[in-house]
Amino acid sequence: MAIANLHHEDLSLRYYAAWWLGKFRVNEPAAVEALIAALEDEADRTELGGYPLRRNAARALGKLGDRRAVPGLIHCLECSDFYVREAAAQSLGMLGDLSCVPALMKLLDGGVAAAMRVPGRPHLEQPSEAVMEALGTLQATQATALIQPFLEHPVARVQYAAARAMYQLTKEPVYGERLVQALQESDLQLRRVILSDLGAIGYLPAAEAIASAATENSFKLIALKGLLEQVQTGNASSVDPEDPRSLSRDAIRVMTLMDALL
């Protein structure tokens, strides 16, 4: 029904169908094909020229994990709608296909000077945060020189997205420590984002700082889970989930911190 609704005359049903297919990860060929087609939708427009259906379709395709969506998502990076470009960048990072790297890097052209807020809008000219996070996830080391200047961007969230990506690309602790220090930010929402960043990059030295951060335990647990996954991945060949004695000291340390938050 949801797949069929992507072609329904009721635009609200199309929008909801795209969200539903991503939410429940309906990874069927027909669903992927319908969502790819929705990336070109012209019917669902906002008064400001946005494309709501394209946004949901782009988000859903990242969750479905089918690389057939990569060409369509790369094309979306040229869309006039900021939020379509943002969703496409996020999904391309999730899909892991390196063919998108040049198109993502192009969105960082002009550096910090070109990445400023659009007057009257709540976002920058380009979705720089999402682009840098995708490049970091994709291990696009050729983008390092483009990303580094964003560490000095006037918007804190952009700085921290750059720090996250720089750690992923260089593994230099200075970038992980910058995120740890940022847990002292006064903005609660920003602290939540930084916790997510630390968990995503698996920066193990941040474990205690994460556990004591001034945020809700649920956010701290998610971040610590990210660290634990990184530890277990690095020791996958020697870990027996049925034998606690096979767990590394680092894994036990993170699990102990998690237990204390439950």
N, C-alpha and C positions, 0 to 999 in steps of 0.2 A: 504494500500500500504506500509506504513512504517513497519508494522509488517512483511509482506512478505519480505521486503528488508533486514530484519535481517538475512535472509537465502540466500541472493543473492550472486552470485559468485564474484561480484564486491565488494572488501573490503571497498572501500570508501563509497558505498551506505549503507553497514552495519553500518559503523561508524556514518554516518549522521542519519540513522534511529533510532539508540539508543539515540542520542542527541535529536531528534525531539520528540520521545515518552515521554522523561522526560520534555522537554521544555513545551510541551502542555498538560502534565499530562494526557496522554491517559490511564486511569486506567481501562483497560479491561482485563479480565482473559488471553486472548491470548497474549496480550502485555506483561503482567507480566511474563508469562511462557517463552516467547521468550527471554526476557531480562535475566531471571534467567539462561537459557541455554547459553546465550552469556557470562556469567561469567566464563565459561569453555573454551571459544574460544582459539584455538591454531593457527589459520590461520593468524590473523592480528598481526604481530610482527614488531617491529622497529629494526634497526641495533644494538641498544644497549640492545635488549632483552625485551623491553616494550610491553605491551598489550593494545593498544589504544581502541579497542572495549570493552574490559573488563572494562576499566576506565569509558567509557561513560555509559555502562550498569549499573555499580555500582552506578554512580551518579543519573541516571534516577530512579532506584528502590527506592532510598530514597524519591524522590519527589512523587512517586506514592502511597506511604503509605501502601503498602500491606505487611503484616508481613510474608507471605509465602517466601519472599526473605531473611529472616534472616539467615537460615542455609547456604545458598550460600554465603552471604556476610561475615559471620563468617569465612568460608573457605577461602575467599579472603584475610583475614588478614594474611594468610601464603604465599601469592603470592610473587614471587621474584621481582615484579614491585612495587617500592615505591608508585607510584601514584595510583595503584590499591588498595593498602592497605589504603592509605589516603582517597580515595573515599569511600571505604567500611566503614571505621570508621565514616566518616561524615554521611553516610546514616543510619548506625546503630543507631547513636544518634537521627536522625530524626524519625526513626520507633518506638523508645520507648520500645523495647522488652528487658527486663532485662536479658534474657538468654545469651546475648552477653557480659555481664560485665566481666566474667573471662577471655575471649579471649582478650578483650581490655586491661585489666590490665596486661596481659602477655607481651604486647608490651612495657610496661614501666619497665620490668625487667632490672636490672642493673643500674637503676637510671640515674642520670645526667652523670656519667662517661661513660655509654654506649650510650648516646644520643648525639653523636657528629657528625659533618659534615663528609660526605663521601668524601674522596679526589677526586677532579676533578668533583664533582657533586654539584648542588646548594641546596641540601637538607641533612637532618640528616639521620642517619642510620634507624630510624623509624619515622613515621608521628606523633611525640609526641604531636604537637599542636592539631591536629584533634582528637587524642585519648583522651586527657585531656578534650577537649571541649565536646566530646561525653559523657564521664563519668560524667561531671558536669551536662549536660542536663538530663542524666538518673538518677540523684540524687544518684549515686553510692557512698555512704558515706564510704563504706569499702575501697575505693581507696584513701582516703584523705592522708594517710601516704605515699603513693607512689607518689602522686602529689606534696606535699609540698616542697620537695627538688628542684623541677624544678623552684621554685621562684628565685633560685640562678644560673640558667643556664646562660652561657656566651652569648647566643643569646637573644636579647631583646624580640623578638616576642614570644619565648618559655616562658620566664618569665611571660609575660602578659597573655598568654593562661593559665598558671598555676594560676595566680591571679584570672582570670575569673572563673575557675573551683572551686577554693577554696572558693570564695564568694558563688557560687551556693550550695556548699556542707555544708558550715558552717554558712552562712549569717553574718559573722563577717565583720563589716564595714572597717576594716583595709585593706582588699583585694580590696574592691571597691574604697577606697581612693588611693590605689596604682595605679589603672587604671586612676583615675582622674589626679593624678600628672603626669602620663605618657603622658597626652595630651600636655605637654610642649616639647615633643621629637622634634628634628629638622627634622626628616624624615616625610614627608607628608604622604607617604603611610602607615607608622606605625601609625600615628595619625588617619587615616581613619579606620584602623583595630581596634584601641582602641575604637573609637566611636561605631563601630559595637558591640564590646564586652559589652560596657556599656548599650547599648540598649537591647542586648540579655539577660542580667542578670537583667534588670529593676532596676538599682541602682538609685533610685530617688534623693538622695542628689547630684548627678552629673548633674542635669538638667541645672543649670546656666552655669556650666563649658562646657557642651556640646554646648550650644547655643553660647558661645563666643569662641569656639575652632577655631584655625587657619586652617580651612578646608572649602571646598565648602558647601554651604547651603544645598545641596541635601543630603549629608552625615549626616549633623546635624539633618535634618528633619527625616531621617530614624531612627536615634538613639532615638530622642525624641518620635517618634511614638512607639518605643519599650517600653519606660517608660510609656507612656499613656496606652498602652495595659495592662501592669502590674497593674497600678492603677485601671483601670476599672475592671480587673479580680478580684482584691481583694475586690471591692465594687459592684460586679455584682448584688447582690440581691437588692441593694438600688438605682441603677442608672436607670433613665428613659431617654432614648436618646432624647425624645421629650420635656423634661422639663429640661432646663439648671440649674434650682434651685436644682436639685437632684445631680448634679455633685459635687464631693468632692473638697476641696480647692486645693489638690494636682493636680487633673485633670485640674482644671482651670489654675493653675500655669503653667503646661506643655503646655496646649493649647495656653496660652498667649505668651509663648516663641516661639511656632511654628508659630503663626500668625505674629510675628515680623520678621520672616525669609522669609515669603512669598512675 
